[in-house]
C-alpha cells in the first residue's frame, strides 16, 4: 500500500529502534541499526509519531492514555480536601493562640 504522506527527505530512514538511537547519539539521522546485533526492524506500516505510515490513520489510544489526567484530578481533589481540613484546624482557638504566641516570640528575638 502506498503511503499518503510525502516527504522531501532523500536520506535513508533508520529501520530499527537501535539504529534510531545510535543515529541520535552520533548526531546522524541516517543510522540503520545494522551495527547492533539482534536489532529488529520496525514492521511495515508501524505507527510513527502517532500516525500510521500507511494511509495516515491516527493510531488507537493505548490502555494508559489519559492516566495522567486522572492522576492530576485525584491529586487536586485530595489537595482541596487537605486545604479544607487545614482551614478547620487553623480556625480553632487553641491553634490560633499557639500560632500567635509563636509569631510574637519570633518577633521579640
N, C-alpha and C positions, 0 to 999 in steps of 0.2 A: 504494500500500500504506500502510495506516495504522500509525503508529509505536506500539509497545507502551510506550514511555516517556512519562510525563506530566510536565508542569511547571506550576508556578503563575506563572511569569514571563509577564507580559502585554505586554511591550515588543516591539520588533522585533529580530530577531537579525541580525547582520551577515552578508551573503550572500557576501562576498569576504574574502580574507585581508587585502587592503589596507584594507578597512573595519574589520576587527577590529583591525588595528594602529593605524589612525587613531583609532578609538574609545578604545583603550587609552592612546594618547599624550595624548588630550584629556580623559581621565578619564570618558569616556562609553561604556557598553557597547552603545550602540544605533547605532553608525556603520554606514553602508550601503555605503561604498566608492564611491558614485556620484560623489563629488567627485574621484576619481582616474581620469583617462582610461586606458582599456585594461585596467581591472581585470576579472578574470574571476570569475564566481560559483562557489561550490562546487557540484559536481553533486549532484542529489537522492540521498539515501541515502549520502552520503560518510561515511567513518569520522571520528567526532569524539570525542576523548578516549579512544580505544581501543575504542569501541563503535560499531557501525553504527546510524544513526538508524532504519533500517527493520528492526524486529524485535529490536533489542538483541542482535545476534550479535557475539561478540568478533572483532576483525579478526585476520587471519593475521599471523604473525611475519614481519618483513622479513628480507632476507638478512644484515643486520648485527646483528640481535638476538642477544645472547649474546656478542658480541665482547669487551665489557668484561670479562666473567668470564674468558674465555680469556686475555686480556692480563694480568689480575691473576695468574692461575695461573702463566703463564710467568715473570712478573717475580718471583713468590715462589720458584719453583724456582731461578731464576738467583741470587737473593739468598742462598738457603740454600747453594748451591754456592760462592758467593764467601765466605760466612762460614766454610765448611769449609776453604777454601784459606787464609784468614787465620789460622785456628787452627793449621794445619800450619806456616805460616811463622813465627808468633809463638812456637811451641814450640821452634824451633831455638836452639841455644846462642849463635850469633852475634847473632841479632836480640835475644835476651833480654839479652845483655851490652850491646848498643848502647842498648837502651831503659833499662836500669838506669843506665848512665852518663849518659844524657840527663836522667833524673829526678834523679839526685844532683847534677848540675851546676846544674839549675834550682833545687834546694832550697838550694844553698850561696850563691846570689846574694844 
